[in-house]
């Protein structure tokens, strides 16, 4: 298996589980609170590691208690890390409200993630060039992601960008084509296309249009509707597994971590997408971010009929 390298955000997530969404100006009690390791970079690295990848996370933390907690949790998940400590800012934080149907709203405080600079990656050039698959997200500075992509592509690594949160303003074609594969959800695809796809057919057409910019591939995740893609001229779509979702936080990160794992193993694209969809679906049946991510044994034990 080729290695997987993740360059991205590391947060401590603070969760509030709500019985109903409050109105503007209203104070409501929450049903439950929790805090755990999060951040798209950390989540993707944990997902890949738990699913059997040889994964390494490159990211930044603050010199604070949350930074120490994040490092300890990554170690507990057995994620290999190259962490850069930023002494003059706090570790990134996410404030996550989860509604009664498992949907969520997230407020981000970038902290050390915003301080991860292109120059910080020079010392990790060998790690990036050795990565068979490099995973990026839009929770760190774009310039840093572009530098990571440049270093990785020089050595022939496959660079996957999860453009989340949605880029504002929308990226020009020159930025989009700095990566090999994009994995937006519907709203993120809408930010790049100018309209949000609402069906798998629209997502498939949107993926094909984005590929025409010069990308090797685009995979658009449509939540409970499924996934559509275009890769090297081939298009397709798959319906989503049917599960009792209680918390969709980190489902997209799980999808990306699982996708990278399968591609690093040498799986064909459709098989890798199917594997990633099953992993993400299982993650939605649990609470939390990194704590919800399944391991390979759990995924293999699932009845095929439930997740076919």
KEPAFI-89451 format. One record per residue: x negated, y, z of N, C-alpha, C in turn. Coordinates in steps of 0.05 Angstrom, whole numbers, plus 5000, padded with zeros to 4 digits. Example, Ala and Ser with C-alpha at 12.3 -4.5 7.8 and 13.67 -1.06 7.14 Angstrom:
! KEPAFI-89451
473648865156475449105156473649345156;474349555142472749795143474250015157;
This chain:
! KEPAFI-89451
498349765000500050005000498350255000;499050444983497550694983498350865008;496551045017497251205040499351415034;500751505054502651725053501651945071;501452185059500552425075502852625075;503552715099505652915103504453175112;504953385098504053655107506653815113;506953895138509454025144509854105172;512354165179513154285204513254085227;512754195251512954045276514554215295;516754115305518454275323519154105348;520054245368521654125389524554205384;526354015382529154065375530754065401;532454275404534254305426537054265416;538454045425541053975414543254055433;545554135421548054165435550154015419;551553835432553753685419556453805427;557953885407560454035412562853865406;564953905422567553785416569053935394;568454195392569554355370567654595365;567854705341566254935335567355185348;565855355361566855595373567455805352;569155995359569656225342567556435349;567256625331565356845336566056985362;564157015380564657155405565756975427;566256725421567356535441565156375455;565556335480563756155496565155895501;563855675494564955405498562955235513;563955045528562154845541561354635520;558954535523558054315505558454055519;558753845503559253575514556653455525;554453525511551853395518549653565506;547353565520544953695509542653495509;540653555492538353375491536053535477;533653445482531453565466529453345459;528253375435526653155424524753275403;522953105394521153185372522753215347;522053425332523453475306521553625287;522853765268521353885247521253695223;521653795199521853625176519253465171;516953595175514453445172514153225191;514653275217514453065237516452845233;518952925226521052715221520252535198;519352655176518652485153516252305159;514352405175512052235182512852015201;514652065220515651855238517151645221;518951745204520551555187518751375171;516751485158514951325141513351125158;512351215181510851035199512550805209;514950865218516750655228517550455207;517550545182518350365160515950225147;513550255159511350105151509250245135;509450505131507450645115504950695131;502750725116500250825128500351135125;501651265145502351545143500651715161;500051955152498552155168500052425165;500352565188501652825189499553045193;499653245175498053485179499953715185;499553845208501354055216500154225239;501654425248500754615268502554615292;501354645316502854675341501654915356;503155015375502255225392500755115416;499355295430497955225455499955265478;501955095479504055115500504954835507;506854825526507754565535509254415514;510754555496512154425474510154305454;507854435450505854325433504754065444;504254065470503253815482505353595481;507853675485510053475483510253365455;510053535435510253445407508053255401;505553325409503253145404503652875418;504652885443505052635458507152455444;509352585435511452425422510552315395;508952465380507852355355506152115361;504552135382502851915390504551675399;506651725413508451505422509651365398;510251505376511251385352509051265335;506651275344504251165331503751295303;504451555302503851705277501051815279;499451765258496751875256497052175250;495552345264495952635261493252775257;493352995242491253195241492653455249;492553525275493953755285492153995288;493154225280491754475283493154635305;491654705326492854865348492555155343;494855295343494855585340495255715367;493155845378493255935405495056185411;495756335390497156585394500156575388;501256335386504156315381505256055393;507856045395509055805406509455585385;509755345394510555125377513255185365;513655085340516255135327518555005343;520855135341523255035355525655045336;527454855340530054855325532254835345;534254995342536655005359538954885343;539854645350541654485333544254445347;546454545335549154495344550354275327;551254055339552553835325555453835331;557053845309559953865312561253585317;563853585320565353335327565153125306;564653195281564553005259561652935251;559753025267556952965262555553165245;557053355234555653565218554253755236;552453925225550854085243550154355232;549354535249548254795242545654825257;543554925243540854935254539755215252;538655315274537155565274534255505280;532455605263529655545265527955775276;526155705293523955895301521355775292;520155885271517855765258515455725276;514855925292512555905310509955835295;508555635305506055545294506355455265;508655355258509055265230508555495211;509455735218509055965200506156045198;504555955217501656035217499855835203;501055605194499455415179498755535152;496255585147495355735124493955555103;493855645078492355485058489455415066;488155605079485355565087485155335107;487255295123487155075143486954805130;487754785104487854525091485254435079;483354625077480754565064479354325079;479554325105478154115120479553845116;482053845106483453595101483653525071;481853645056481953595026481653305020;479853165034479552875028482052715035;483352785058485752655065487952685044;488152935034490252985014489552854987;487052844980486252714955486452414956;486352304981486552014984489451924986;491252114990494152044994495351954968;496351704967497751614943500351774939;501751834961504152004961503852224981;504352474973504152704991506952824993;507952845018510552955023510353245034;511953425022512053705031514953785035;515354005050518054115055517754425055;520054555057520054855056520254975084;519254845105519154955132516455065139;514555065121512055205124511755405102;509655565103509255765082508955635055;510255745035510155635008507355624998;505755835004502955834994501455595005;502055515030500655275041501555025027;504154995022505054765007503854754979;503654984966502454994939499554904940;498154984961495254904964495154604968;496854494985496854204989497454054963;499454154948500054024922497754034903;496354264902494054294884491854094891;491154074917489053884926489853594920;492453534925493353254921493453184891;494453354875494853294846492153274832;490153414841487553384829486553094830;487352954851486452674854488552474844;490752574833492652394821494852294840;495052414864497152344883499852434872;501952294880504652374873505652564895;506352814887507153014906510153054905;511453004928514353024931514953264948;516553454938517353694953520353674960;520953684985523753704995524254004999;525654144981525954434983528054515003;527554445028529354505050527854645073;528954865083531455005075531255105046;533655155035533755235007532155495003;530455494982528755734977530455974970;529856194984531156454979529056674977;528656804954530156764929529356494916;530856414896530256154883527456164871;526155934872523455914861523555934831;521556074819521356074790520355804780;520455764754519555504743516655454749;515055654750512155614755511655494783;513455564802513255444829514355164829;516655124817517954864816516054654804;514654724783512954534769510154494782;509754624805507254564820507454304834;509854184835510353924848511053714826;510953464834511753244815514653184817;515653164842518453074846519753264866;522253344861523853504880526053324891;526753354917528853194929530853374943;532153564929534053744943536753604949;538153714969540953634973542553814954;545253794956546953934937546554234939;546554344964546354634967543554734958;541454574964538754654956538454644926;539754444913539754424884541154664873;543354744886544854974877543255234877;541455254897539655494898537855504875;537055274864535255264841536755274814;539155164814540655144789542455384784;543255524806545155744804547955654809;548455394813551155294821550755034836;552554984855552354744871553754504858;552454284853553854054842555753934863;558053854854560053744873560753454868;559653334848560053054842557452934834;557352664834554852524826554252584796;556352614780555852674752554552944748;555553144763554353414762551553404773;551053254794548353234805546453104786;547452904771545752774751545052964729;546953124720546353324700544453534710;544853614736543053814748540253714751;539953454758537253334760535953334733;537453274712536353274685535453554677;537053754684536354024677533854114691;533654054717531254134732528753984721;529053734713526853584702525853714676;527653844662526853974636524954204641;524654294666522754504672519854404670;519554134671516854024670516153844693;518153774709517753594732517853304723;516453134738516652844732519352734741;520352844763522852734773524352924791;526952894793528753034812530752834823;530952834849532952654863534652834880;537252854873539153024888540852854906;540652904932542252754952544852904956;547052744956549752864957551252764982;549752715004551052635029552652385026;555052385035556752145035557552055006;557052234986557752164959555551984945;553052014954550951854942548652014933;547151914913544752034903544752014872;543752224859543352224830540552314824;539452224802536652284796536152284766;533852404760532652394733529652354739;528452154726525552104731524352014704;522452174695521052104670523052034648;525152194646527052154624529351964630;529151804651531251614658533051744680;535651714676537551834696539151604708;540351664732541951464745543351584769;545151424782546551514806547351264821;547551304848548451084865550351204886;552551064892554251154914552951104941;553751254961552551234987553750995002;552050875020553150665038555250785056;557250625064559350715081558750645110;558450855126557750815154559351005171;559450955197560751135216558751335226;558451555211556451755217557251925242;555351955261555952125284554052365286;551852365270549852575272548152565247;548452765230546952765204544252905206;543452995230540853125233538652925226;536753005209534352855201535052635181;537552615171538152405151536552465126;536452715118534852785094531852725097;530852775121528052715127527552415126;529452265137529251975136529151875107;530951995091530951915062528251965050;527052195054524552265042522252085052;522152045079520151865090520351585079;522851485077523251215066522551205036;523351405022522751414993519751404988;518251575003515351575000514151305007;515151175028514150915037514550715014;516850705003517450504982515750564957;515450814949513850874926510850814931;509950864955507150804962506650504961;508750354966508550054965508549954937;509450134918509550044890512249974880;514350024895517049964887517850134863;519650024846520850184824522650394836;523050614820524450844831527250774842;528850624826531550574836531550404861;529650214863529450054887528550224911;526750414906525850604927528150774936;529850874918532051044925534150884941;534650634933536550464948535550414976;532950364979531750325006532050575023;531550805011531651055025534551125033;536451055016539251115023540150945046;539350695047540050515069538850615096;536350705095535050805119536451055129;537051245110538351495118541151445129;542551255117545251195127545151085155;543250915161543050805188542351025208;540651215200539951435217542351605226;544351635208546651795215548451665236;547951415242549651275262548551315290;546351475293545051525319544751815323;544451895348544052175355541052245354;540552505348537852605350536452625323;533952715323532352745299530452505296;528052535306526052315304527052065319;528552105340529551875356531651715341;532851825320534851675305533751505283;531151535277530051415253529651115257;530550945238530350655241527550545235;526850315246524450185238525149975217;523049855206523449665184525049425192;524549315216526049085225528949135228;529749375238532549445241533849465213;532449575194533549605167533949335154;531949155158532148895145534348715158;535148775182537148625196540048705188;540348925174542949025167544248835147;546848775150548248605131548248745104;547448605083547348725056550048825047;552148685055554848765047555649045057;554549115080555249375091553749605077;551449545067549749755056549049705027;550649555013550049494984550749734967;
